[in-house]
Structures are given as C-alpha cells and as structure tokens.
Amino acid sequence: MSQRKRLSNTQSSSQSKRSSGASVAQEENEDSTFTQPSTSQVQRGMEKLTPAQVDQKTAEVVQYFLVKDQKKIPVRRADLVKHVVKEYRTIYPEIMKRVSRTFDQVFGLKMIEIDAKNHMYILINKLEPGDGASPIKSPTNPKMGLLFVILSVIFMKGGVVRENLIWNTLKKLRVDPGEKHEEFGDVKRVVTDEFVRQRYLEYVRIPHTEPVEHEFRWGQRADVEVSKTKILEFMGQLHEQDPQSWSQQYREAHSVSGSTQPGSSR
C-alpha cells in the first residue's frame, strides 16, 4: 500500500514538473507567436474601434507599466499582449506609440527597450540631468545604496566578479549575506533574486565549478540607468584619489559607449 502511495506521489511530482516546464516553455514561446502588425493592419484595426476604446486601452497599458515600475520589474511584450492588450493586438504599435507619448509628456518618463531579443521595456526619468536617470546615481534609498556598492565593485574589477568577492566586500560593510539584516532582510535574496529580476544585475553560473560558483555582471537596466562617471567620483572620494588614476575605467566612463556593460562583448 505504502509503495503504491510513494509511486503515486512520484508520478504526481514528475507530472507537476513536466506541467511546470511546459508552462515556462509556453511563456517563452508566446512572444514568438506575436507578429508585429503592418501599417495597413493597424489602420484597419483603428477603423473598427472608437477613439474612446483606444484611449481606454492606452490608459490600461500605462497603468500596467506604472505598477511594474514600482518594483522596478521590466515589462515583457509577451505579458503585455497577453494580459493587457489582448484583442487589441492588431493596433499594438499605435497603442505603444500613444503610451510612449503619455509617459513623455505627462510623467516626464522615457520608455525604452533594454532587451531587443525578448522585447523587455523599462521606464527611466528623462528629466534627470546627466548620464544617469536612476536614484542610484546619488543613492538615498538604503537598498539602492547597497546596489550602488555592488555595481561599483563590478565596474572597478573590469565588469565581471565572482560572487565571493561581493559577499566579502559586503561583510566588510557589516552586511553579512548569511544573516538577516535589519534594513535589507535576506541580503542574499535581495542581491541574487530581486536585483536580478529588476535587471540591475546578472547572476551567472560559472561552468565546470564544483561546488557550484556564480559571477556577477551589470544587468541591462544598470547599463541604461547608472552613471559610471558617478561611480568613479564615489571611488575617488572613498580612496582620496583622482578618478583619472583608474585610467581604464576613466576612459570607459567618459567614452561615447560609456553606457555599455563593462567587460561585455554584447
């Protein structure tokens, strides 16, 4: 009897995993099934709708973006089409044009695509002067301050660092990833999960390591939002050195491509 139960539980578990895997695969394929409508298709779609209907759907998309932006979660086109745009997909380009204009003119925000392959979008503050548009440019939020430190270490070390270096750096700042922090809670979860989902960091497994090791890189949002010049100024103040003394980083921070990921070949 107990063997039958165990067998039943095992089968149920494997079916659940297969179902979960299929669900993930379906989500990943959803965007590939969406074809960007042509200009003529958009025109025909617009003729079937009233201006009020288009305005209402535009407002729904704007609201969806704003909710996601509160947690700094990028918006996937596949999710947007599936959950919000729905039957209005034939006029998707027109809706996105109006959404972009609304953010620009009403909110002072700029909608940009940070991942052309997976079609992921974020909002940045276009009213912010300089080459960064995020509060982590001059962090006042403690969590953003933590992120600023991590991004600084990665940038100064050439763009890629093993996770042990990050954990040791944080320990020196009395932020132990192995202990619950009064400000950040589970530090390791914040760094490897929250910051990664927000696309501030990439947390990548290093092949052929036993026990398993990971490395950190700048994420796509950090590439867009974070000022490398600001990081150099911060490091200069911290070490009482002229930022130009880090010649490689200085060149990268002040080059035309200074907003690209350090050490990245993408």
C-alpha positions as CSV (number, residue, x, y, z in Angstrom):
1,M,0.0,0.0,0.0
2,S,2.7,2.4,1.0
3,Q,4.7,1.5,-2.1
4,R,1.7,2.4,-4.3
5,K,1.4,5.7,-2.4
6,R,5.0,6.5,-3.0
7,L,4.8,5.6,-6.6
8,S,1.7,7.7,-7.0
9,N,3.4,10.7,-5.3
10,T,6.5,10.3,-7.5
11,Q,4.3,10.2,-10.7
12,S,2.3,13.2,-9.4
13,S,5.6,15.1,-8.8
14,S,7.1,14.3,-12.2
15,Q,3.8,15.3,-13.9
16,S,3.8,18.5,-12.0
17,K,7.4,19.3,-13.1
18,R,6.5,18.4,-16.7
19,S,3.5,20.7,-16.4
20,S,5.6,23.5,-14.9
21,G,8.3,23.1,-17.6
22,A,5.7,23.1,-20.3
23,S,4.2,26.3,-18.8
24,V,7.6,28.0,-18.8
25,A,8.2,26.9,-22.4
26,Q,4.8,28.2,-23.4
27,E,5.5,31.6,-21.9
28,E,8.9,31.8,-23.7
29,N,7.2,30.9,-27.0
30,E,4.3,33.3,-26.6
31,D,6.2,36.3,-27.8
32,S,7.5,34.4,-30.9
33,T,3.9,33.8,-31.9
34,F,3.1,37.6,-31.8
35,T,3.7,39.2,-35.2
36,Q,4.1,43.0,-35.3
37,P,1.1,44.2,-37.3
38,S,1.8,46.1,-40.5
39,T,0.8,49.7,-41.1
40,S,-2.3,48.7,-43.1
41,Q,-3.3,46.2,-40.4
42,V,-3.1,48.9,-37.8
43,Q,-5.2,51.2,-40.0
44,R,-7.9,48.6,-40.5
45,G,-7.9,47.8,-36.7
46,M,-8.2,51.5,-35.8
47,E,-11.2,51.8,-38.2
48,K,-13.1,49.2,-36.1
49,L,-12.6,51.0,-32.8
50,T,-13.8,54.2,-31.3
51,P,-11.3,56.8,-30.1
52,A,-12.6,56.2,-26.5
53,Q,-11.8,52.5,-26.8
54,V,-8.2,53.2,-28.0
55,D,-7.8,55.8,-25.2
56,Q,-9.0,53.3,-22.6
57,K,-6.6,50.6,-23.7
58,T,-3.8,53.1,-23.8
59,A,-4.6,54.1,-20.2
60,E,-4.6,50.4,-19.1
61,V,-1.2,49.8,-20.6
62,V,0.2,53.0,-18.9
63,Q,-1.2,51.7,-15.6
64,Y,0.4,48.3,-16.1
65,F,3.8,49.9,-16.7
66,L,3.5,52.1,-13.7
67,V,2.6,49.1,-11.4
68,K,5.6,47.1,-12.7
69,D,7.9,50.2,-12.4
70,Q,7.1,50.5,-8.7
71,K,9.1,47.3,-8.1
72,K,11.5,48.1,-11.0
73,I,10.3,44.9,-12.9
74,P,10.9,45.2,-16.7
75,V,7.8,44.7,-18.8
76,R,7.8,41.8,-21.3
77,R,6.0,42.4,-24.6
78,A,4.5,38.8,-24.4
79,D,3.0,39.6,-20.9
80,L,1.7,42.9,-22.1
81,V,0.0,41.5,-25.1
82,K,-1.4,38.5,-23.2
83,H,-2.7,40.3,-20.1
84,V,-3.5,43.8,-21.2
85,V,-3.5,44.5,-24.9
86,K,-5.4,41.2,-25.6
87,E,-7.9,41.6,-28.5
88,Y,-6.4,45.0,-29.4
89,R,-3.1,43.4,-30.6
90,T,-3.8,44.4,-34.2
91,I,-3.2,48.0,-33.1
92,Y,-0.3,47.3,-30.8
93,P,2.1,49.7,-32.5
94,E,-0.4,52.6,-32.2
95,I,-1.1,51.8,-28.6
96,M,2.6,51.7,-27.7
97,K,3.2,55.0,-29.6
98,R,0.5,56.7,-27.5
99,V,1.8,55.1,-24.3
100,S,5.3,56.4,-25.0
101,R,3.9,59.8,-25.7
102,T,1.9,59.8,-22.5
103,F,4.9,58.9,-20.4
104,D,7.0,61.6,-22.2
105,Q,4.5,64.4,-21.9
106,V,2.6,63.6,-18.7
107,F,5.0,61.8,-16.5
108,G,8.4,63.0,-17.7
109,L,9.4,59.4,-18.3
110,K,11.0,57.7,-21.2
111,M,10.0,54.1,-22.2
112,I,13.0,52.2,-23.6
113,E,13.6,48.7,-24.7
114,I,16.5,47.1,-22.8
115,D,16.3,43.7,-24.4
116,A,15.6,43.6,-28.1
117,K,15.6,39.8,-28.3
118,N,13.0,39.3,-25.6
119,H,11.3,42.7,-26.1
120,M,11.6,44.0,-22.5
121,Y,10.9,47.6,-21.6
122,I,11.6,49.9,-18.6
123,L,10.8,53.4,-17.7
124,I,13.6,56.0,-16.9
125,N,13.3,59.5,-15.7
126,K,14.1,61.7,-18.7
127,L,14.0,64.9,-16.6
128,E,17.1,63.8,-14.7
129,P,20.2,65.7,-15.9
130,G,23.4,63.9,-16.7
131,D,24.1,60.4,-18.0
132,G,22.2,58.5,-15.4
133,A,18.5,58.5,-14.7
134,S,18.1,56.5,-11.5
135,P,18.0,57.2,-7.8
136,I,21.1,55.0,-7.5
137,K,23.0,57.8,-9.3
138,S,23.0,59.5,-5.9
139,P,21.5,56.8,-3.7
140,T,19.3,57.9,-0.8
141,N,17.4,54.6,-0.5
142,P,19.5,52.2,1.6
143,K,18.7,49.3,-0.8
144,M,19.8,51.4,-3.8
145,G,22.9,52.3,-1.8
146,L,23.7,48.6,-1.4
147,L,23.2,48.1,-5.2
148,F,25.5,51.1,-5.9
149,V,28.3,49.5,-3.9
150,I,27.9,46.2,-5.7
151,L,27.9,47.8,-9.2
152,S,30.9,49.9,-8.2
153,V,32.9,46.7,-7.3
154,I,31.9,45.1,-10.6
155,F,32.8,48.1,-12.6
156,M,36.2,48.7,-10.9
157,K,37.1,45.0,-11.3
158,G,36.6,45.0,-15.1
159,G,33.0,44.1,-15.4
160,V,32.9,40.5,-14.0
161,V,33.4,39.4,-10.5
162,R,33.0,36.1,-8.6
163,E,30.2,36.2,-6.0
164,N,32.7,35.5,-3.1
165,L,34.3,38.9,-3.7
166,I,30.9,40.6,-3.5
167,W,30.0,38.7,-0.2
168,N,33.4,39.6,1.3
169,T,33.0,43.2,0.4
170,L,29.6,43.4,1.9
171,K,30.8,41.7,5.1
172,K,33.4,44.5,5.5
173,L,30.5,46.9,5.4
174,R,28.8,44.8,8.2
175,V,26.2,43.4,5.7
176,D,26.5,39.6,6.1
177,P,24.7,37.7,3.4
178,G,24.4,34.7,5.8
179,E,22.5,36.7,8.4
180,K,19.2,38.6,8.4
181,H,19.9,42.3,8.1
182,E,17.6,44.8,9.9
183,E,17.4,47.0,6.8
184,F,17.6,44.6,3.9
185,G,16.2,41.4,5.4
186,D,17.6,38.4,3.5
187,V,20.6,40.1,1.8
188,K,21.4,37.1,-0.5
189,R,17.8,37.0,-1.8
190,V,17.8,40.8,-2.4
191,V,21.1,40.6,-4.4
192,T,20.7,37.3,-6.3
193,D,16.9,37.5,-6.8
194,E,15.4,41.0,-6.5
195,F,18.3,42.9,-8.2
196,V,18.5,40.2,-10.9
197,R,14.7,40.3,-11.6
198,Q,14.9,44.1,-11.8
199,R,17.8,43.6,-14.4
200,Y,20.3,45.6,-12.4
201,L,22.5,42.6,-12.0
202,E,23.2,39.4,-13.9
203,Y,24.0,36.4,-11.7
204,V,25.5,33.6,-13.9
205,R,26.7,30.2,-13.0
206,I,30.4,29.6,-13.8
207,P,30.7,26.4,-15.9
208,H,32.5,23.3,-14.6
209,T,32.8,24.5,-11.0
210,E,32.4,22.2,-8.0
211,P,31.0,23.3,-5.7
212,V,28.9,25.5,-7.9
213,E,30.1,29.1,-8.2
214,H,28.5,32.2,-9.7
215,E,29.7,35.5,-11.0
216,F,28.1,38.9,-11.2
217,R,27.9,41.3,-14.1
218,W,26.0,44.6,-14.7
219,G,22.4,44.0,-15.9
220,Q,20.6,45.7,-18.7
221,R,18.8,48.2,-16.5
222,A,22.1,49.2,-14.9
223,D,23.6,49.8,-18.4
224,V,20.9,52.3,-19.1
225,E,20.4,54.0,-15.7
226,V,23.7,54.1,-13.8
227,S,26.4,56.7,-14.3
228,K,29.9,55.3,-14.4
229,T,31.2,58.8,-14.0
230,K,29.4,59.0,-10.7
231,I,30.9,55.6,-9.6
232,L,34.4,56.9,-10.3
233,E,33.7,60.1,-8.4
234,F,32.5,58.0,-5.5
235,M,35.6,55.7,-5.6
236,G,37.8,58.8,-5.8
237,Q,36.3,60.3,-2.7
238,L,36.4,56.9,-0.9
239,H,40.1,56.4,-1.6
240,E,41.1,60.1,-1.8
241,Q,42.4,59.6,-5.3
242,D,41.9,61.4,-8.6
243,P,39.4,59.4,-10.7
244,Q,41.8,59.7,-13.6
245,S,44.2,57.4,-11.8
246,W,42.0,54.5,-12.8
247,S,42.8,55.1,-16.5
248,Q,40.8,52.1,-18.0
249,Q,37.7,52.9,-16.0
250,Y,38.0,56.6,-16.6
251,R,38.2,56.1,-20.4
252,E,35.2,53.8,-20.3
253,A,33.2,56.2,-18.2
254,H,33.9,59.1,-20.5
255,S,33.7,57.3,-23.8
256,V,30.7,57.6,-26.1
257,S,30.0,53.9,-25.3
258,G,30.3,54.5,-21.6
259,S,26.7,53.3,-21.1
260,T,27.5,49.8,-22.3
261,Q,28.1,47.0,-19.9
262,P,31.7,46.9,-18.6
263,G,33.7,43.9,-19.8
264,S,30.8,42.8,-22.1
265,S,31.1,41.6,-25.6
266,R,27.4,42.1,-26.3
